[in-house]
Amino acid sequence: MSPALRRLESRTFASLRYRNYRLFFAGQIVSQTGSWMQRIALGWFVLQITHSPFAVGFMAFAQFVPFMALGLFAGVFTDRLDARRLVIGTQAAQLVTAVALTWIALAGVAVPWMLYLIAFINGIVLVLDVPSRQQLTYRMVGREVLPNAIALNSSLFNASRIFGPALAGTIYGFTGPGWCFFINAVSFLAVLLGVFAMRVSDFFPLEKFARPPILRGTHEGLRFFWERRRLLVQIGLVLSLSTFCFNFNVTLPVLADKTLHSDATVYGLLSAVFGAGALVGSLAAAALGRASTKAMLAGSLAFTGAELLLAPLRSPYLIGLLLFCVGVGFTAWSANSNALVQLQAPDRLRGRVIGVYFYAFNGTGAVAGLLAGWLCSSGGTGLAFAFAGAVGLVATAAAAVVLLPGRNVSPAGLSAARGLSP
């Protein structure tokens, strides 16, 4: 291997030199594959029971309404509590909900309201799980390597997006959804074992700060964004794209069933193709080694532009090609956006800044799921993808107007954080 390739490999996988992160990474590989199997199986299961695209949208509503109601406060709890213990609790709770899904599916007693209720409970758990895992990532690798760790987290998430849906489509076709849910339940043990095996003494320390009160702490987190124009624009782009463009849990099952008139296997393959593109995008972000505004905007442009081009297509091969491009753009945008925001956060506000970011990412998911379901019911997936792509391109252009000309960063902004570039 040439010296240049060795340097690239070292930069791409820099986070894995930390033992705690290796344990976490290994557990997440297993768990995320199981989680994607459950997501795919659950979406198809709801469509199979109800024969309604809107019902799939309502499933997304049930899962994401807890983010809408509670997501802004999640970061305060993350700042108040130990991230490692919080991750143990949230992973154990998700294991329980997966067992519940397994039981009602294998027993043949599942009705839509049961699935909606379990999705709602799981959504409550995820409100705390997402920022706590991000906080734990910072504790495992520190500020210097954080952009790489975020990109590698994204890469394993999207690698599992390839294998999980493909496995789910195959297993669902032969056995139904119950065994997909069971495999997911077992997969959480890998994460729990890895987190229990971590050495707390190896964690990067946080600066000392008083535990923030819930309401005042939430206000401080919001004010941190409000006082930084570039950061506010970045979070506005996250809000726009996650609301209108990232609704594949609704659009892809409808695309496979109603547009292509196919089965669960094709649905799993379409999701896997998207995941393959997302894996390429996240590994590219990891190899970059630093968070970049230009890469974030380029990813957003590719993500939303490919969705618009996909809208009128009816060929599964062309749709697969465009979904691959959508995946590349999505993770190039999301990995850089996540790192850019996190690296600006002081330790005392880190959980709250992460919480606000993921509130923007997930907080409107309930409304977005209903909107995507309504668009699919009204005009098919062509209308849903065209609307998503058009809105996303407008939001990307508006963000670029503010972010690209302003290369000089305020002292409170990006220049204070190592590892960022314009």
C-alpha beads as a LAMMPS data file, in Angstrom:
LAMMPS data file: protein, C-alpha beads

422 atoms
421 bonds

1 atom types
1 bond types

-500.0 500.0 xlo xhi
-500.0 500.0 ylo yhi
-500.0 500.0 zlo zhi

Masses

1 110.0

Atoms # bond

1 1 1 0.000 0.000 0.000
2 1 1 1.360 3.413 -0.944
3 1 1 2.040 6.038 1.778
4 1 1 -0.819 8.168 0.431
5 1 1 -3.292 5.292 0.716
6 1 1 -2.037 4.486 4.225
7 1 1 -2.591 8.104 5.281
8 1 1 -6.087 8.027 3.757
9 1 1 -6.914 4.786 5.573
10 1 1 -5.565 6.164 8.850
11 1 1 -7.618 9.344 8.471
12 1 1 -10.784 7.497 7.448
13 1 1 -10.736 5.138 10.464
14 1 1 -9.028 7.415 13.009
15 1 1 -11.746 6.950 15.651
16 1 1 -11.203 3.190 15.807
17 1 1 -7.895 3.624 17.600
18 1 1 -9.916 4.287 20.776
19 1 1 -10.908 1.066 22.579
20 1 1 -14.243 2.366 23.870
21 1 1 -15.264 3.522 20.417
22 1 1 -14.283 0.151 18.904
23 1 1 -16.611 -1.588 21.377
24 1 1 -19.400 0.842 20.593
25 1 1 -18.834 0.577 16.837
26 1 1 -18.910 -3.230 16.892
27 1 1 -22.133 -3.317 18.891
28 1 1 -23.777 -0.760 16.634
29 1 1 -22.954 -2.808 13.506
30 1 1 -25.098 -5.645 14.868
31 1 1 -27.804 -3.488 16.421
32 1 1 -28.316 -1.119 13.493
33 1 1 -28.719 -4.066 11.113
34 1 1 -31.465 -5.394 13.369
35 1 1 -33.063 -1.965 13.658
36 1 1 -33.231 -1.611 9.879
37 1 1 -34.804 -5.048 9.623
38 1 1 -37.507 -3.888 12.036
39 1 1 -38.082 -0.581 10.216
40 1 1 -38.509 -2.292 6.860
41 1 1 -40.696 -5.065 8.239
42 1 1 -42.871 -2.670 10.226
43 1 1 -43.542 -0.351 7.274
44 1 1 -44.497 -3.249 5.021
45 1 1 -46.526 -4.908 7.798
46 1 1 -48.656 -1.779 8.249
47 1 1 -49.186 -1.501 4.488
48 1 1 -50.080 -5.189 4.317
49 1 1 -52.654 -4.901 7.116
50 1 1 -54.263 -1.615 6.047
51 1 1 -53.549 -1.344 2.278
52 1 1 -53.289 2.412 2.878
53 1 1 -50.313 4.717 2.139
54 1 1 -51.782 7.174 4.637
55 1 1 -51.611 4.495 7.351
56 1 1 -47.862 4.201 6.735
57 1 1 -47.677 7.970 7.145
58 1 1 -49.647 7.715 10.393
59 1 1 -47.116 5.160 11.627
60 1 1 -44.409 7.780 11.094
61 1 1 -46.635 10.282 12.919
62 1 1 -46.938 7.950 15.909
63 1 1 -43.175 7.408 16.045
64 1 1 -42.130 11.028 15.695
65 1 1 -44.792 12.896 17.662
66 1 1 -42.742 12.362 20.882
67 1 1 -39.879 14.272 19.214
68 1 1 -42.258 17.109 18.441
69 1 1 -43.538 17.261 22.018
70 1 1 -40.384 16.477 24.007
71 1 1 -37.370 16.777 21.722
72 1 1 -36.378 20.297 22.780
73 1 1 -35.946 19.137 26.383
74 1 1 -33.939 16.009 25.545
75 1 1 -30.619 17.853 25.418
76 1 1 -31.118 19.246 28.926
77 1 1 -31.611 15.732 30.284
78 1 1 -28.482 14.642 28.424
79 1 1 -26.490 17.454 30.074
80 1 1 -27.916 16.505 33.479
81 1 1 -27.390 12.736 33.293
82 1 1 -24.494 10.352 32.616
83 1 1 -24.458 9.583 28.871
84 1 1 -23.257 5.990 29.280
85 1 1 -25.979 5.063 31.756
86 1 1 -28.574 6.809 29.614
87 1 1 -27.520 4.783 26.556
88 1 1 -27.808 1.559 28.573
89 1 1 -31.350 2.518 29.602
90 1 1 -32.526 3.495 26.124
91 1 1 -31.053 0.417 24.452
92 1 1 -32.689 -1.852 27.040
93 1 1 -36.039 -0.122 26.509
94 1 1 -35.809 -0.631 22.736
95 1 1 -35.104 -4.308 23.336
96 1 1 -38.385 -4.520 25.274
97 1 1 -40.421 -2.827 22.502
98 1 1 -38.889 -5.169 19.918
99 1 1 -39.905 -8.165 22.041
100 1 1 -43.459 -6.779 22.210
101 1 1 -43.580 -6.464 18.416
102 1 1 -42.259 -10.011 18.060
103 1 1 -44.966 -11.399 20.327
104 1 1 -47.963 -9.740 18.644
105 1 1 -46.657 -10.591 15.157
106 1 1 -45.886 -14.264 15.863
107 1 1 -49.121 -14.679 17.837
108 1 1 -51.096 -13.302 14.897
109 1 1 -52.948 -10.725 17.021
110 1 1 -51.490 -7.551 15.505
111 1 1 -53.919 -4.761 14.623
112 1 1 -52.930 -1.245 13.527
113 1 1 -53.481 0.455 16.887
114 1 1 -51.019 -1.928 18.564
115 1 1 -48.340 -1.108 16.014
116 1 1 -49.002 2.625 16.369
117 1 1 -48.774 2.386 20.166
118 1 1 -45.462 0.515 20.114
119 1 1 -44.095 3.004 17.556
120 1 1 -45.151 5.842 19.877
121 1 1 -43.441 4.261 22.904
122 1 1 -40.314 3.613 20.859
123 1 1 -40.378 7.254 19.765
124 1 1 -40.344 8.383 23.402
125 1 1 -37.273 6.234 24.027
126 1 1 -35.511 7.582 20.935
127 1 1 -35.983 11.156 22.149
128 1 1 -33.348 10.437 24.794
129 1 1 -31.388 7.794 22.881
130 1 1 -30.232 9.980 19.994
131 1 1 -28.584 12.864 21.929
132 1 1 -27.191 10.498 24.576
133 1 1 -25.398 8.410 21.923
134 1 1 -23.982 11.574 20.358
135 1 1 -22.793 12.798 23.763
136 1 1 -21.229 9.398 24.457
137 1 1 -19.419 9.552 21.101
138 1 1 -17.789 12.830 22.149
139 1 1 -16.721 11.268 25.462
140 1 1 -15.157 8.318 23.622
141 1 1 -13.060 10.202 21.030
142 1 1 -12.851 13.879 22.051
143 1 1 -13.101 17.037 19.966
144 1 1 -10.178 16.417 17.628
145 1 1 -11.536 13.202 16.112
146 1 1 -15.249 13.949 16.522
147 1 1 -15.972 14.711 12.809
148 1 1 -14.453 11.355 11.869
149 1 1 -16.452 9.516 14.543
150 1 1 -19.696 11.143 13.401
151 1 1 -18.963 10.140 9.809
152 1 1 -18.085 6.578 10.850
153 1 1 -21.288 6.387 12.902
154 1 1 -23.100 7.420 9.750
155 1 1 -21.193 4.847 7.692
156 1 1 -22.146 1.929 9.952
157 1 1 -25.728 3.194 10.097
158 1 1 -25.823 3.175 6.314
159 1 1 -23.930 -0.092 5.899
160 1 1 -26.656 -1.639 8.024
161 1 1 -29.151 0.140 5.766
162 1 1 -27.813 -2.101 2.968
163 1 1 -27.827 -5.440 4.789
164 1 1 -30.791 -4.878 7.108
165 1 1 -33.398 -4.163 4.411
166 1 1 -32.079 -6.916 2.140
167 1 1 -32.278 -9.435 4.993
168 1 1 -35.665 -8.103 6.075
169 1 1 -37.112 -8.448 2.573
170 1 1 -35.887 -12.031 2.298
171 1 1 -36.923 -13.122 5.805
172 1 1 -40.263 -11.337 5.562
173 1 1 -40.997 -13.082 2.269
174 1 1 -40.415 -16.532 3.810
175 1 1 -41.566 -16.141 7.422
176 1 1 -43.426 -12.835 7.840
177 1 1 -42.518 -9.883 10.089
178 1 1 -42.240 -11.641 13.455
179 1 1 -38.746 -13.060 12.952
180 1 1 -37.478 -9.690 11.694
181 1 1 -38.647 -8.156 14.980
182 1 1 -37.089 -11.017 16.971
183 1 1 -33.672 -10.589 15.331
184 1 1 -33.806 -6.881 16.162
185 1 1 -34.582 -7.650 19.814
186 1 1 -31.565 -9.954 20.093
187 1 1 -29.306 -7.415 18.317
188 1 1 -29.613 -4.903 21.177
189 1 1 -27.614 -7.283 23.374
190 1 1 -24.524 -6.485 21.273
191 1 1 -24.741 -2.785 22.132
192 1 1 -25.412 -3.422 25.807
193 1 1 -22.447 -5.788 26.109
194 1 1 -20.173 -3.273 24.384
195 1 1 -21.258 -0.355 26.596
196 1 1 -20.876 -2.431 29.781
197 1 1 -17.333 -3.397 28.676
198 1 1 -16.195 0.229 28.223
199 1 1 -13.533 1.689 30.504
200 1 1 -14.961 4.848 32.058
201 1 1 -11.443 5.987 32.938
202 1 1 -10.669 6.300 29.203
203 1 1 -13.460 8.803 28.554
204 1 1 -12.493 12.343 27.570
205 1 1 -13.400 14.672 30.451
206 1 1 -16.024 17.391 30.271
207 1 1 -15.533 20.781 31.858
208 1 1 -17.283 21.180 35.211
209 1 1 -20.674 22.894 35.078
210 1 1 -23.829 23.060 37.158
211 1 1 -26.739 20.860 36.128
212 1 1 -29.112 23.110 34.199
213 1 1 -32.794 23.481 35.171
214 1 1 -35.135 22.091 32.525
215 1 1 -36.793 25.292 31.250
216 1 1 -33.854 27.658 31.690
217 1 1 -31.479 25.088 30.247
218 1 1 -33.672 24.651 27.186
219 1 1 -33.800 28.431 26.716
220 1 1 -29.993 28.652 26.897
221 1 1 -29.680 25.998 24.194
222 1 1 -32.076 27.832 21.868
223 1 1 -30.388 31.171 22.524
224 1 1 -27.022 29.669 21.555
225 1 1 -28.410 29.105 18.040
226 1 1 -30.330 32.383 17.874
227 1 1 -27.189 34.452 18.540
228 1 1 -25.171 32.803 15.730
229 1 1 -26.471 33.593 12.263
230 1 1 -24.554 30.918 10.364
231 1 1 -25.514 28.275 12.896
232 1 1 -29.156 29.356 12.662
233 1 1 -29.063 28.966 8.873
234 1 1 -27.491 25.505 9.177
235 1 1 -30.196 24.365 11.588
236 1 1 -32.847 25.897 9.323
237 1 1 -31.558 23.772 6.437
238 1 1 -31.684 20.680 8.658
239 1 1 -35.280 21.496 9.588
240 1 1 -36.325 22.024 5.968
241 1 1 -34.698 18.904 4.514
242 1 1 -35.696 16.568 7.323
243 1 1 -39.315 17.780 7.177
244 1 1 -39.902 17.720 3.431
245 1 1 -37.201 15.498 1.905
246 1 1 -36.366 12.665 4.294
247 1 1 -39.564 10.602 4.469
248 1 1 -38.376 7.338 2.938
249 1 1 -40.039 5.274 5.675
250 1 1 -43.294 6.405 4.019
251 1 1 -42.390 6.826 0.338
252 1 1 -40.297 3.693 -0.294
253 1 1 -42.879 1.060 0.709
254 1 1 -45.479 2.924 -1.367
255 1 1 -42.994 3.199 -4.257
256 1 1 -42.439 -0.576 -4.226
257 1 1 -46.086 -1.547 -3.738
258 1 1 -48.173 1.049 -5.588
259 1 1 -45.797 2.514 -8.189
260 1 1 -43.751 -0.558 -9.144
261 1 1 -46.423 -3.137 -8.155
262 1 1 -43.783 -5.281 -6.456
263 1 1 -43.326 -7.119 -3.155
264 1 1 -41.401 -6.830 0.119
265 1 1 -38.219 -8.150 -1.511
266 1 1 -38.127 -5.240 -3.994
267 1 1 -38.863 -2.818 -1.147
268 1 1 -35.907 -4.223 0.771
269 1 1 -33.656 -3.966 -2.287
270 1 1 -34.646 -0.334 -2.948
271 1 1 -33.869 0.524 0.670
272 1 1 -30.544 -1.331 0.358
273 1 1 -29.594 0.640 -2.768
274 1 1 -30.298 3.879 -0.935
275 1 1 -28.173 2.541 1.930
276 1 1 -25.294 1.700 -0.419
277 1 1 -25.232 5.278 -1.656
278 1 1 -25.472 6.564 1.907
279 1 1 -22.512 4.382 2.904
280 1 1 -20.407 5.854 0.085
281 1 1 -21.326 9.374 1.179
282 1 1 -20.497 8.730 4.837
283 1 1 -17.133 7.096 4.062
284 1 1 -16.270 10.080 1.868
285 1 1 -17.105 12.359 4.791
286 1 1 -14.932 10.237 7.091
287 1 1 -12.014 10.356 4.632
288 1 1 -12.339 14.149 4.417
289 1 1 -11.340 14.247 8.089
290 1 1 -12.979 17.590 8.830
291 1 1 -16.408 19.131 8.646
292 1 1 -16.935 21.332 5.597
293 1 1 -19.666 23.817 4.733
294 1 1 -19.026 23.307 1.020
295 1 1 -19.345 19.517 1.365
296 1 1 -22.540 19.974 3.386
297 1 1 -24.129 22.138 0.670
298 1 1 -22.904 19.902 -2.155
299 1 1 -24.430 16.905 -0.398
300 1 1 -27.701 18.771 0.081
301 1 1 -27.759 19.688 -3.615
302 1 1 -27.170 16.069 -4.695
303 1 1 -29.692 14.724 -2.182
304 1 1 -32.577 16.981 -3.185
305 1 1 -31.732 17.214 -6.900
306 1 1 -31.708 13.428 -7.269
307 1 1 -35.110 13.230 -5.542
308 1 1 -36.561 15.654 -8.073
309 1 1 -35.121 13.644 -10.984
310 1 1 -36.498 10.420 -9.489
311 1 1 -40.106 11.684 -9.341
312 1 1 -41.355 10.788 -12.860
313 1 1 -39.462 7.485 -13.193
314 1 1 -41.148 4.074 -13.398
315 1 1 -38.150 1.884 -14.243
316 1 1 -36.852 0.047 -11.137
317 1 1 -33.288 0.212 -12.503
318 1 1 -33.313 3.980 -13.027
319 1 1 -35.061 4.458 -9.703
320 1 1 -32.351 2.371 -8.035
321 1 1 -29.616 4.486 -9.662
322 1 1 -31.233 7.731 -8.484
323 1 1 -31.825 6.340 -4.997
324 1 1 -28.102 5.547 -4.812
325 1 1 -27.353 9.203 -5.657
326 1 1 -29.930 10.366 -3.103
327 1 1 -28.150 8.267 -0.474
328 1 1 -24.700 9.671 -1.311
329 1 1 -25.982 13.221 -1.080
330 1 1 -27.972 12.608 2.081
331 1 1 -25.056 11.411 4.199
332 1 1 -22.582 13.914 2.741
333 1 1 -25.016 16.593 3.896
334 1 1 -26.055 15.100 7.248
335 1 1 -22.601 13.998 8.471
336 1 1 -21.033 17.393 7.737
337 1 1 -24.018 19.264 9.138
338 1 1 -23.970 17.258 12.369
339 1 1 -20.241 17.795 12.901
340 1 1 -20.374 21.508 12.059
341 1 1 -23.016 22.056 14.713
342 1 1 -21.455 19.866 17.412
343 1 1 -17.983 21.349 17.103
344 1 1 -19.334 24.795 17.930
345 1 1 -20.836 23.637 21.227
346 1 1 -19.094 24.314 24.569
347 1 1 -19.112 21.373 26.975
348 1 1 -21.695 22.942 29.268
349 1 1 -24.163 23.217 26.354
350 1 1 -23.152 20.154 24.368
351 1 1 -26.169 18.008 25.171
352 1 1 -28.554 20.883 24.514
353 1 1 -26.945 21.811 21.197
354 1 1 -27.131 18.162 20.110
355 1 1 -30.721 18.073 21.347
356 1 1 -31.732 21.130 19.303
357 1 1 -30.005 19.692 16.222
358 1 1 -31.870 16.410 16.469
359 1 1 -35.093 18.214 17.303
360 1 1 -34.713 19.964 13.955
361 1 1 -33.878 16.599 12.372
362 1 1 -36.723 14.586 13.936
363 1 1 -39.102 17.013 15.627
364 1 1 -41.317 17.552 12.600
365 1 1 -41.262 13.875 11.619
366 1 1 -44.832 13.403 12.822
367 1 1 -46.238 16.110 10.536
368 1 1 -43.819 15.159 7.768
369 1 1 -44.990 11.541 7.823
370 1 1 -48.616 12.599 7.494
371 1 1 -47.708 15.016 4.680
372 1 1 -45.769 12.346 2.780
373 1 1 -48.597 9.853 3.244
374 1 1 -51.148 12.392 1.996
375 1 1 -49.012 13.284 -1.045
376 1 1 -48.606 9.590 -1.916
377 1 1 -52.354 9.025 -1.543
378 1 1 -53.208 12.107 -3.631
379 1 1 -50.707 11.947 -6.477
380 1 1 -48.560 8.887 -5.937
381 1 1 -44.855 8.793 -5.187
382 1 1 -44.200 10.993 -8.233
383 1 1 -45.891 13.934 -6.506
384 1 1 -44.221 13.173 -3.173
385 1 1 -40.683 13.059 -4.646
386 1 1 -41.250 16.099 -6.875
387 1 1 -42.467 18.167 -3.938
388 1 1 -39.573 17.003 -1.735
389 1 1 -36.933 17.722 -4.374
390 1 1 -38.287 21.171 -5.268
391 1 1 -38.560 22.339 -1.647
392 1 1 -35.124 20.929 -0.829
393 1 1 -33.428 22.697 -3.735
394 1 1 -34.966 26.027 -2.718
395 1 1 -33.822 25.542 0.898
396 1 1 -30.306 24.586 -0.240
397 1 1 -30.033 27.650 -2.466
398 1 1 -31.220 29.934 0.332
399 1 1 -28.659 28.474 2.760
400 1 1 -25.860 28.768 0.197
401 1 1 -26.575 32.494 -0.255
402 1 1 -25.833 33.058 3.434
403 1 1 -23.117 30.473 4.107
404 1 1 -20.866 30.537 1.051
405 1 1 -20.008 34.258 0.774
406 1 1 -19.390 34.607 4.534
407 1 1 -15.959 33.021 4.775
408 1 1 -14.956 35.107 7.803
409 1 1 -16.238 33.435 10.938
410 1 1 -17.050 35.225 14.172
411 1 1 -14.963 34.403 17.268
412 1 1 -17.923 32.467 18.644
413 1 1 -18.209 30.510 15.403
414 1 1 -16.349 27.929 13.470
415 1 1 -12.823 29.275 13.827
416 1 1 -12.998 28.536 17.541
417 1 1 -13.435 24.844 16.806
418 1 1 -10.679 22.720 15.365
419 1 1 -11.396 20.397 12.499
420 1 1 -13.734 22.672 10.503
421 1 1 -13.292 24.211 7.079
422 1 1 -15.462 26.561 5.000

Bonds

1 1 1 2
2 1 2 3
3 1 3 4
4 1 4 5
5 1 5 6
6 1 6 7
7 1 7 8
8 1 8 9
9 1 9 10
10 1 10 11
11 1 11 12
12 1 12 13
13 1 13 14
14 1 14 15
15 1 15 16
16 1 16 17
17 1 17 18
18 1 18 19
19 1 19 20
20 1 20 21
21 1 21 22
22 1 22 23
23 1 23 24
24 1 24 25
25 1 25 26
26 1 26 27
27 1 27 28
28 1 28 29
29 1 29 30
30 1 30 31
31 1 31 32
32 1 32 33
33 1 33 34
34 1 34 35
35 1 35 36
36 1 36 37
37 1 37 38
38 1 38 39
39 1 39 40
40 1 40 41
41 1 41 42
42 1 42 43
43 1 43 44
44 1 44 45
45 1 45 46
46 1 46 47
47 1 47 48
48 1 48 49
49 1 49 50
50 1 50 51
51 1 51 52
52 1 52 53
53 1 53 54
54 1 54 55
55 1 55 56
56 1 56 57
57 1 57 58
58 1 58 59
59 1 59 60
60 1 60 61
61 1 61 62
62 1 62 63
63 1 63 64
64 1 64 65
65 1 65 66
66 1 66 67
67 1 67 68
68 1 68 69
69 1 69 70
70 1 70 71
71 1 71 72
72 1 72 73
73 1 73 74
74 1 74 75
75 1 75 76
76 1 76 77
77 1 77 78
78 1 78 79
79 1 79 80
80 1 80 81
81 1 81 82
82 1 82 83
83 1 83 84
84 1 84 85
85 1 85 86
86 1 86 87
87 1 87 88
88 1 88 89
89 1 89 90
90 1 90 91
91 1 91 92
92 1 92 93
93 1 93 94
94 1 94 95
95 1 95 96
96 1 96 97
97 1 97 98
98 1 98 99
99 1 99 100
100 1 100 101
101 1 101 102
102 1 102 103
103 1 103 104
104 1 104 105
105 1 105 106
106 1 106 107
107 1 107 108
108 1 108 109
109 1 109 110
110 1 110 111
111 1 111 112
112 1 112 113
113 1 113 114
114 1 114 115
115 1 115 116
116 1 116 117
117 1 117 118
118 1 118 119
119 1 119 120
120 1 120 121
121 1 121 122
122 1 122 123
123 1 123 124
124 1 124 125
125 1 125 126
126 1 126 127
127 1 127 128
128 1 128 129
129 1 129 130
130 1 130 131
131 1 131 132
132 1 132 133
133 1 133 134
134 1 134 135
135 1 135 136
136 1 136 137
137 1 137 138
138 1 138 139
139 1 139 140
140 1 140 141
141 1 141 142
142 1 142 143
143 1 143 144
144 1 144 145
145 1 145 146
146 1 146 147
147 1 147 148
148 1 148 149
149 1 149 150
150 1 150 151
151 1 151 152
152 1 152 153
153 1 153 154
154 1 154 155
155 1 155 156
156 1 156 157
157 1 157 158
158 1 158 159
159 1 159 160
160 1 160 161
161 1 161 162
162 1 162 163
163 1 163 164
164 1 164 165
165 1 165 166
166 1 166 167
167 1 167 168
168 1 168 169
169 1 169 170
170 1 170 171
171 1 171 172
172 1 172 173
173 1 173 174
174 1 174 175
175 1 175 176
176 1 176 177
177 1 177 178
178 1 178 179
179 1 179 180
180 1 180 181
181 1 181 182
182 1 182 183
183 1 183 184
184 1 184 185
185 1 185 186
186 1 186 187
187 1 187 188
188 1 188 189
189 1 189 190
190 1 190 191
191 1 191 192
192 1 192 193
193 1 193 194
194 1 194 195
195 1 195 196
196 1 196 197
197 1 197 198
198 1 198 199
199 1 199 200
200 1 200 201
201 1 201 202
202 1 202 203
203 1 203 204
204 1 204 205
205 1 205 206
206 1 206 207
207 1 207 208
208 1 208 209
209 1 209 210
210 1 210 211
211 1 211 212
212 1 212 213
213 1 213 214
214 1 214 215
215 1 215 216
216 1 216 217
217 1 217 218
218 1 218 219
219 1 219 220
220 1 220 221
221 1 221 222
222 1 222 223
223 1 223 224
224 1 224 225
225 1 225 226
226 1 226 227
227 1 227 228
228 1 228 229
229 1 229 230
230 1 230 231
231 1 231 232
232 1 232 233
233 1 233 234
234 1 234 235
235 1 235 236
236 1 236 237
237 1 237 238
238 1 238 239
239 1 239 240
240 1 240 241
241 1 241 242
242 1 242 243
243 1 243 244
244 1 244 245
245 1 245 246
246 1 246 247
247 1 247 248
248 1 248 249
249 1 249 250
250 1 250 251
251 1 251 252
252 1 252 253
253 1 253 254
254 1 254 255
255 1 255 256
256 1 256 257
257 1 257 258
258 1 258 259
259 1 259 260
260 1 260 261
261 1 261 262
262 1 262 263
263 1 263 264
264 1 264 265
265 1 265 266
266 1 266 267
267 1 267 268
268 1 268 269
269 1 269 270
270 1 270 271
271 1 271 272
272 1 272 273
273 1 273 274
274 1 274 275
275 1 275 276
276 1 276 277
277 1 277 278
278 1 278 279
279 1 279 280
280 1 280 281
281 1 281 282
282 1 282 283
283 1 283 284
284 1 284 285
285 1 285 286
286 1 286 287
287 1 287 288
288 1 288 289
289 1 289 290
290 1 290 291
291 1 291 292
292 1 292 293
293 1 293 294
294 1 294 295
295 1 295 296
296 1 296 297
297 1 297 298
298 1 298 299
299 1 299 300
300 1 300 301
301 1 301 302
302 1 302 303
303 1 303 304
304 1 304 305
305 1 305 306
306 1 306 307
307 1 307 308
308 1 308 309
309 1 309 310
310 1 310 311
311 1 311 312
312 1 312 313
313 1 313 314
314 1 314 315
315 1 315 316
316 1 316 317
317 1 317 318
318 1 318 319
319 1 319 320
320 1 320 321
321 1 321 322
322 1 322 323
323 1 323 324
324 1 324 325
325 1 325 326
326 1 326 327
327 1 327 328
328 1 328 329
329 1 329 330
330 1 330 331
331 1 331 332
332 1 332 333
333 1 333 334
334 1 334 335
335 1 335 336
336 1 336 337
337 1 337 338
338 1 338 339
339 1 339 340
340 1 340 341
341 1 341 342
342 1 342 343
343 1 343 344
344 1 344 345
345 1 345 346
346 1 346 347
347 1 347 348
348 1 348 349
349 1 349 350
350 1 350 351
351 1 351 352
352 1 352 353
353 1 353 354
354 1 354 355
355 1 355 356
356 1 356 357
357 1 357 358
358 1 358 359
359 1 359 360
360 1 360 361
361 1 361 362
362 1 362 363
363 1 363 364
364 1 364 365
365 1 365 366
366 1 366 367
367 1 367 368
368 1 368 369
369 1 369 370
370 1 370 371
371 1 371 372
372 1 372 373
373 1 373 374
374 1 374 375
375 1 375 376
376 1 376 377
377 1 377 378
378 1 378 379
379 1 379 380
380 1 380 381
381 1 381 382
382 1 382 383
383 1 383 384
384 1 384 385
385 1 385 386
386 1 386 387
387 1 387 388
388 1 388 389
389 1 389 390
390 1 390 391
391 1 391 392
392 1 392 393
393 1 393 394
394 1 394 395
395 1 395 396
396 1 396 397
397 1 397 398
398 1 398 399
399 1 399 400
400 1 400 401
401 1 401 402
402 1 402 403
403 1 403 404
404 1 404 405
405 1 405 406
406 1 406 407
407 1 407 408
408 1 408 409
409 1 409 410
410 1 410 411
411 1 411 412
412 1 412 413
413 1 413 414
414 1 414 415
415 1 415 416
416 1 416 417
417 1 417 418
418 1 418 419
419 1 419 420
420 1 420 421
421 1 421 422
